[in-house]
């Protein structure tokens, strides 16, 4: 029965890929893993039924978790579900988070991302939140009812935290805003204005009842800045409190007897200042199978990760059996980047990675097809892809050429015509990322399992 289920799953993937091939989006001959034999120990561990940790590091293609989320599903359907892996409250850093695990809080947090100028102390999630406020809570909502029985939190100032599952409905915290007016200037567009005020295009359109992206010079736009949250006073009697199995200033571990829908991290210190920093949260269970850790930050480059030693140091918490690296898109849009600087950044990244983890199995993926300013060929993608191929060959790493799979320089035009990319011709839609995940999974498990 299990074998039949696996056959059905793989046949569904093949049918999707066949459908796409019929639309001439993908040349199947390009969809293979270069130097697949270098991943032999990873394949052995999978087939032996051992628990396997996969670590996937990237940029905005990874942050949304569509690509990696679908890969997680495919791996866990075939080899078992051992846990969700690393998660982080990205929404508390004023960006979009994942859909399966959501976070809420009753305070505004200070934050740093791997892409910020001052990013030397950013941890393994590629982002960090901190506060000196003594009273706060973070709500972890298990939106998709994932199987979670073991939780680990890393950061600083964690020892004071209490943990509880509510036994009554707790109201969601509501944001309070200060509003101001901005007049549109020559050269402005919604994305530029959103970045200026550290908000999103979606929010700008919502606040101003805009149905399109068109703006007029001197047009008035309402800008809302987050000020604080309406206070919610929690009563600890409304929670089933959980005693951590390990509790220190830098690490907390919690073991649960049953699954949960909502878990609260609560600080109710009496001191006026009490520093708290969260670098990462691990969600696992007691099953054998695959744990798929997904780490991605919008705009990230190899060099951004290189600036934070803490990021690499904290990867030891994962001890991965396979590392997948999906970076390079953002470098291809920077005028200051060239093949030489790109190569130097990658080599520094790999040196730091290998200094902190002992994983033998590394898979590099090239950036997918994209356009500049929606219509111009991104001429750096081809030479940057060659850099990645050469580095993979020199270091005996595996490589998946997503640039070729998506049709090289102009391939994204075909993907856009089929509704598989957004208007920016850089980012793919949910279906587009699902298709890429199907293609990678197929490439990893083709009939010629470990042959090049």
C-alpha positions as CSV (number, residue, x, y, z in Angstrom):
1,X,0.0,0.0,0.0
2,X,2.9,2.4,0.9
3,X,4.6,1.6,-2.4
4,X,1.4,2.2,-4.3
5,X,1.0,5.6,-2.6
6,X,4.6,6.6,-3.6
7,X,3.9,5.5,-7.2
8,X,0.7,7.6,-7.3
9,X,2.6,10.7,-5.9
10,X,5.4,10.4,-8.4
11,X,3.0,9.8,-11.3
12,X,1.2,13.0,-10.3
13,X,4.5,15.0,-10.4
14,X,5.3,13.5,-13.8
15,X,1.9,14.4,-15.1
16,X,2.3,18.0,-14.0
17,X,5.8,18.2,-15.6
18,X,4.5,16.5,-18.8
19,X,1.7,19.1,-19.0
20,X,4.3,22.0,-18.6
21,X,6.6,20.4,-21.2
22,X,3.7,20.3,-23.6
23,X,3.5,24.1,-23.2
24,X,7.3,24.3,-24.1
25,X,8.2,25.9,-20.8
26,X,10.8,23.4,-19.8
27,X,13.3,21.3,-21.7
28,X,13.4,18.1,-19.8
29,X,17.0,17.4,-20.9
30,X,18.2,20.3,-18.7
31,X,16.5,18.9,-15.6
32,X,19.2,16.9,-13.9
33,X,21.6,17.2,-11.0
34,X,25.2,17.7,-12.0
35,X,27.6,15.5,-9.9
36,X,24.6,13.8,-8.2
37,X,27.0,11.1,-6.9
38,X,28.5,13.6,-4.4
39,X,25.2,13.3,-2.5
40,X,25.6,9.5,-2.0
41,X,25.7,9.6,1.8
42,X,22.5,11.7,1.9
43,X,20.7,9.2,-0.3
44,X,21.9,6.3,1.8
45,X,20.6,7.9,5.0
46,X,17.2,8.5,3.4
47,X,16.9,4.9,2.2
48,X,18.0,3.5,5.6
49,X,15.0,5.2,7.2
50,X,17.0,7.5,9.4
51,X,16.0,11.0,10.4
52,X,17.4,13.4,7.9
53,X,18.0,17.2,8.3
54,X,17.8,19.3,5.1
55,X,18.9,22.9,5.3
56,X,17.9,25.3,2.5
57,X,19.4,28.8,2.5
58,X,18.3,31.5,0.1
59,X,16.6,34.9,-0.6
60,X,13.1,36.0,-1.5
61,X,12.5,32.9,-3.6
62,X,12.9,31.0,-0.4
63,X,11.4,33.4,2.2
64,X,7.8,32.9,1.0
65,X,8.2,29.2,1.7
66,X,6.2,28.1,-1.5
67,X,9.2,26.5,-3.2
68,X,10.7,25.0,0.0
69,X,7.2,24.3,1.6
70,X,6.3,22.1,-1.4
71,X,9.7,20.4,-1.3
72,X,9.1,19.7,2.4
73,X,5.8,18.1,1.6
74,X,7.3,15.9,-1.2
75,X,10.2,14.7,0.9
76,X,8.0,14.0,4.0
77,X,5.3,12.2,2.0
78,X,8.0,9.8,0.7
79,X,10.3,9.5,3.7
80,X,8.3,10.5,6.7
81,X,7.6,13.7,8.6
82,X,10.1,14.4,11.5
83,X,9.2,18.1,11.9
84,X,8.8,21.6,10.4
85,X,12.3,22.7,11.2
86,X,13.4,26.3,11.7
87,X,10.7,29.0,11.8
88,X,10.9,32.7,12.7
89,X,8.4,35.5,13.5
90,X,9.2,37.3,10.3
91,X,5.9,39.3,10.5
92,X,7.3,41.0,13.6
93,X,10.1,42.4,11.4
94,X,7.5,44.1,9.1
95,X,7.7,41.6,6.3
96,X,5.6,38.6,5.2
97,X,5.9,35.4,7.0
98,X,5.0,31.8,6.4
99,X,1.4,30.6,6.1
100,X,1.6,27.3,8.0
101,X,3.1,28.8,11.2
102,X,2.0,32.4,12.2
103,X,3.3,34.7,14.9
104,X,1.6,37.6,16.7
105,X,2.8,39.9,19.5
106,X,1.4,42.7,21.6
107,X,4.5,44.9,21.3
108,X,6.6,46.3,18.4
109,X,9.9,44.6,18.3
110,X,13.3,46.0,17.4
111,X,14.8,43.8,14.6
112,X,17.7,43.2,12.3
113,X,17.9,41.3,9.1
114,X,20.8,39.8,7.3
115,X,20.4,42.4,4.6
116,X,20.7,45.4,7.0
117,X,23.9,47.4,7.3
118,X,24.3,46.4,11.0
119,X,23.9,42.7,10.6
120,X,27.0,41.3,12.4
121,X,24.8,39.8,15.2
122,X,22.0,38.2,13.1
123,X,21.4,34.5,13.9
124,X,20.6,31.4,11.9
125,X,17.1,32.5,10.8
126,X,18.6,35.5,8.8
127,X,16.7,37.8,11.1
128,X,16.6,38.7,14.8
129,X,14.0,40.3,17.1
130,X,14.8,42.0,20.4
131,X,13.2,44.2,23.1
132,X,14.0,45.7,26.5
133,X,10.3,45.7,27.5
134,X,9.6,43.6,30.5
135,X,6.0,42.7,29.6
136,X,5.1,41.1,26.3
137,X,3.8,37.9,24.7
138,X,4.4,36.1,21.4
139,X,1.7,33.8,20.1
140,X,2.8,30.9,17.9
141,X,-0.2,29.8,15.9
142,X,0.0,26.3,14.4
143,X,-2.2,27.3,11.4
144,X,-2.0,24.0,9.5
145,X,-2.1,21.8,12.7
146,X,1.4,20.4,12.0
147,X,2.6,17.6,14.2
148,X,4.8,19.4,16.8
149,X,6.0,17.8,20.1
150,X,9.5,19.3,20.6
151,X,10.3,23.0,20.5
152,X,13.7,24.7,20.8
153,X,14.3,28.5,21.1
154,X,17.7,30.1,20.8
155,X,18.6,33.7,21.6
156,X,19.4,35.7,24.8
157,X,17.4,36.6,27.9
158,X,15.2,33.6,27.5
159,X,15.3,32.2,31.0
160,X,12.5,34.5,32.3
161,X,10.0,33.3,29.7
162,X,6.9,31.4,30.6
163,X,5.1,29.1,28.2
164,X,1.5,28.2,28.0
165,X,-1.4,26.8,25.9
166,X,-4.5,28.9,26.4
167,X,-7.6,27.2,27.8
168,X,-9.8,30.1,26.6
169,X,-9.9,32.3,23.5
170,X,-7.3,35.1,23.7
171,X,-8.0,38.3,21.6
172,X,-5.6,39.1,18.8
173,X,-3.5,42.2,19.5
174,X,-4.6,45.2,17.5
175,X,-2.2,47.7,16.0
176,X,-2.5,51.4,16.6
177,X,-1.3,53.8,13.9
178,X,-0.3,57.4,13.5
179,X,-1.3,58.7,10.0
180,X,0.4,61.3,7.8
181,X,0.0,62.5,4.2
182,X,2.6,62.1,1.5
183,X,2.4,64.0,-1.9
184,X,3.6,62.0,-4.9
185,X,6.7,63.4,-6.6
186,X,8.0,62.9,-10.1
187,X,9.7,59.5,-10.4
188,X,7.7,58.0,-7.5
189,X,6.0,54.6,-7.8
190,X,4.3,52.5,-5.1
191,X,7.3,50.2,-4.5
192,X,9.6,53.2,-4.0
193,X,7.2,54.9,-1.6
194,X,6.6,51.6,0.3
195,X,10.4,51.2,0.8
196,X,10.7,54.9,1.9
197,X,8.2,54.4,4.7
198,X,9.1,50.8,5.5
199,X,5.7,49.4,4.5
200,X,4.3,47.4,1.6
201,X,2.6,48.2,-1.7
202,X,-0.4,46.1,-0.5
203,X,-0.9,48.3,2.6
204,X,-0.5,51.5,0.6
205,X,-3.2,50.4,-1.8
206,X,-5.5,49.4,1.1
207,X,-5.0,52.6,3.0
208,X,-5.7,54.7,-0.1
209,X,-8.4,52.6,-1.8
210,X,-6.2,52.2,-4.9
211,X,-7.3,49.7,-7.5
212,X,-4.2,50.0,-9.7
213,X,-0.6,50.9,-9.4
214,X,-0.9,54.2,-11.3
215,X,-0.1,57.4,-9.4
216,X,-0.4,61.2,-10.3
217,X,2.2,63.8,-9.4
218,X,1.0,65.7,-6.3
219,X,-1.5,63.0,-5.5
220,X,-2.0,62.7,-1.7
221,X,-1.3,59.3,-0.1
222,X,-2.2,58.4,3.4
223,X,0.7,56.7,5.2
224,X,0.2,54.8,8.4
225,X,3.1,54.3,10.8
226,X,2.8,51.6,13.5
227,X,2.9,53.2,16.9
228,X,2.1,50.5,19.3
229,X,-0.5,47.9,20.2
230,X,-3.6,48.2,22.3
231,X,-2.6,46.6,25.5
232,X,-3.9,43.1,26.3
233,X,-3.4,41.9,29.9
234,X,-2.9,38.2,30.1
235,X,-4.0,36.2,33.1
236,X,-1.7,33.2,33.6
237,X,-4.7,31.3,35.1
238,X,-6.1,31.2,31.5
239,X,-3.2,29.0,30.4
240,X,-2.0,25.5,30.9
241,X,1.6,26.4,31.8
242,X,4.4,24.2,30.4
243,X,7.7,23.6,32.3
244,X,10.6,23.6,29.8
245,X,12.9,20.5,29.9
246,X,15.9,22.8,29.4
247,X,16.0,26.4,30.5
248,X,18.9,28.8,30.2
249,X,19.7,32.3,29.1
250,X,20.4,31.3,25.5
251,X,18.3,28.2,24.9
252,X,14.9,26.8,25.9
253,X,13.6,23.4,25.0
254,X,10.0,22.3,25.5
255,X,8.5,18.8,25.1
256,X,4.8,18.5,24.6
257,X,2.5,15.5,25.3
258,X,0.0,16.5,22.7
259,X,-0.3,18.8,19.7
260,X,-1.5,22.4,20.0
261,X,-3.1,25.1,18.0
262,X,-1.7,28.1,20.0
263,X,1.4,28.4,22.2
264,X,2.3,31.6,24.0
265,X,5.7,32.8,25.1
266,X,5.0,35.2,28.0
267,X,7.2,37.7,29.8
268,X,5.8,39.4,32.9
269,X,9.0,40.7,34.5
270,X,8.8,43.4,37.2
271,X,11.9,45.1,36.1
272,X,11.7,48.2,33.9
273,X,14.3,46.9,31.5
274,X,14.8,43.2,30.6
275,X,16.6,42.4,27.4
276,X,15.2,39.6,25.2
277,X,16.5,38.4,21.8
278,X,15.2,35.6,19.7
279,X,17.3,34.2,16.9
280,X,15.4,31.0,15.9
281,X,12.7,28.6,16.8
282,X,12.9,24.8,15.9
283,X,9.7,22.7,15.6
284,X,10.1,19.0,15.5
285,X,8.3,15.8,16.6
286,X,9.4,12.3,17.7
287,X,9.0,10.6,14.3
288,X,11.6,9.3,11.9
289,X,11.8,11.1,8.6
290,X,12.8,14.4,7.1
291,X,13.1,17.8,8.8
292,X,13.3,20.5,6.2
293,X,14.7,23.8,7.5
294,X,14.0,26.8,5.2
295,X,15.9,30.0,5.7
296,X,15.4,32.9,3.3
297,X,15.4,36.7,3.5
298,X,14.1,39.1,0.8
299,X,17.0,40.8,-1.0
300,X,19.7,38.5,0.5
301,X,23.1,37.9,-1.2
302,X,26.0,35.6,-0.4
303,X,27.9,38.6,1.0
304,X,25.0,39.5,3.4
305,X,25.3,36.2,5.1
306,X,29.1,36.5,5.2
307,X,28.9,39.5,7.4
308,X,27.4,37.6,10.4
309,X,29.6,35.0,12.0
310,X,26.7,34.3,14.4
311,X,24.6,33.0,11.5
312,X,27.1,30.3,10.6
313,X,27.9,29.5,14.3
314,X,24.2,28.8,15.0
315,X,23.9,26.4,12.1
316,X,25.5,23.9,14.4
317,X,22.0,23.6,16.0
318,X,20.8,22.0,12.8
319,X,23.6,19.6,11.9
320,X,22.3,19.1,8.3
321,X,22.7,16.0,6.2
322,X,22.1,18.1,3.0
323,X,22.6,21.8,2.4
324,X,20.8,23.4,-0.5
325,X,22.0,27.0,-1.4
326,X,19.7,29.1,-3.6
327,X,21.3,32.6,-3.9
328,X,22.5,34.8,-6.7
329,X,19.4,36.4,-8.0
330,X,20.0,39.7,-6.1
331,X,23.7,39.9,-7.1
332,X,22.6,39.7,-10.8
333,X,20.7,43.0,-10.3
334,X,23.6,45.0,-8.7
335,X,25.8,47.1,-11.0
336,X,28.6,46.7,-8.5
337,X,28.6,42.9,-8.8
338,X,30.7,41.1,-11.4
339,X,31.8,37.4,-11.9
340,X,35.0,38.0,-9.9
341,X,33.3,39.6,-6.8
342,X,30.5,37.0,-7.1
343,X,33.0,34.2,-7.0
344,X,34.9,35.7,-4.0
345,X,31.6,36.1,-2.0
346,X,30.6,32.5,-2.8
347,X,34.0,31.1,-1.7
348,X,33.9,33.1,1.5
349,X,30.4,31.8,2.2
350,X,31.4,28.2,1.6
351,X,34.5,28.5,3.7
352,X,32.5,29.8,6.7
353,X,29.8,27.1,6.1
354,X,32.4,24.3,6.1
355,X,34.1,25.8,9.2
356,X,30.9,25.4,11.2
357,X,29.2,22.2,9.9
358,X,30.5,18.9,8.9
359,X,28.0,18.2,6.1
360,X,29.5,16.4,3.1
361,X,26.4,16.9,0.9
362,X,26.0,20.3,-0.7
363,X,23.7,21.2,-3.6
364,X,23.9,24.6,-5.2
365,X,21.0,25.9,-7.3
366,X,21.5,28.6,-9.8
367,X,19.2,31.6,-10.0
368,X,16.1,31.2,-12.1
369,X,15.3,33.2,-15.3
370,X,14.4,36.8,-14.6
371,X,14.1,40.2,-16.4
372,X,15.4,43.7,-15.5
373,X,12.7,46.3,-15.3
374,X,10.2,43.7,-16.6
375,X,11.5,43.7,-20.2
376,X,15.3,43.7,-20.4
377,X,17.4,40.5,-20.6
378,X,19.3,40.0,-17.3
379,X,22.8,39.6,-18.9
380,X,24.5,38.7,-15.7
381,X,22.6,35.5,-15.1
382,X,24.5,33.5,-17.7
383,X,28.1,34.4,-16.5
384,X,27.0,34.1,-12.8
385,X,25.6,30.6,-13.6
386,X,28.9,29.6,-15.1
387,X,30.7,30.8,-11.9
388,X,28.4,28.6,-9.8
389,X,28.9,25.6,-12.1
390,X,32.7,26.0,-11.9
391,X,32.7,26.3,-8.1
392,X,30.5,23.2,-7.8
393,X,32.8,21.3,-10.0
394,X,36.0,22.4,-8.2
395,X,34.5,21.6,-4.7
396,X,32.8,18.3,-5.7
397,X,29.4,19.7,-5.0
398,X,26.1,18.9,-6.7
399,X,24.5,21.6,-8.9
400,X,20.9,22.1,-10.2
401,X,20.8,24.6,-13.1
402,X,17.5,26.3,-12.5
403,X,18.6,29.0,-15.0
404,X,18.4,26.4,-17.8
405,X,15.3,24.7,-16.4
406,X,13.3,27.9,-16.5
407,X,14.4,28.7,-20.0
408,X,17.6,30.8,-19.7
409,X,17.6,34.5,-20.4
410,X,14.1,34.8,-22.0
411,X,12.5,31.8,-20.5
412,X,10.6,33.8,-17.8
413,X,8.5,35.4,-20.6
414,X,6.9,32.0,-21.2
415,X,6.4,31.4,-17.5
416,X,4.7,34.8,-17.2
417,X,2.5,34.1,-20.2
418,X,1.2,31.1,-18.3
419,X,0.5,33.0,-15.1
420,X,3.5,31.4,-13.3
421,X,5.3,34.7,-12.4
422,X,4.4,38.0,-11.0
423,X,4.5,41.2,-13.1
424,X,8.0,42.0,-11.9
425,X,9.3,39.0,-14.0
426,X,11.6,38.2,-11.1
427,X,9.4,36.4,-8.6
428,X,7.2,33.4,-9.4
429,X,3.7,32.7,-8.3
430,X,2.8,30.0,-5.8
431,X,2.1,27.6,-8.8
432,X,5.4,28.6,-10.4
433,X,7.4,27.8,-7.2
434,X,5.5,24.5,-6.8
435,X,6.5,23.6,-10.3
436,X,10.1,24.4,-9.6
437,X,9.9,22.2,-6.5
438,X,8.4,19.4,-8.6
439,X,11.3,19.7,-11.1
440,X,14.0,19.6,-8.4
441,X,12.4,16.6,-6.7
442,X,12.2,14.8,-10.0
443,X,15.8,15.6,-10.8
444,X,16.9,14.3,-7.4
445,X,15.0,11.0,-7.7
446,X,15.1,10.2,-11.4
447,X,15.6,6.5,-12.4
448,X,19.3,7.0,-12.8
449,X,19.3,7.7,-9.0
450,X,23.0,8.5,-8.5
451,X,24.4,8.7,-12.0
452,X,25.6,12.0,-13.5
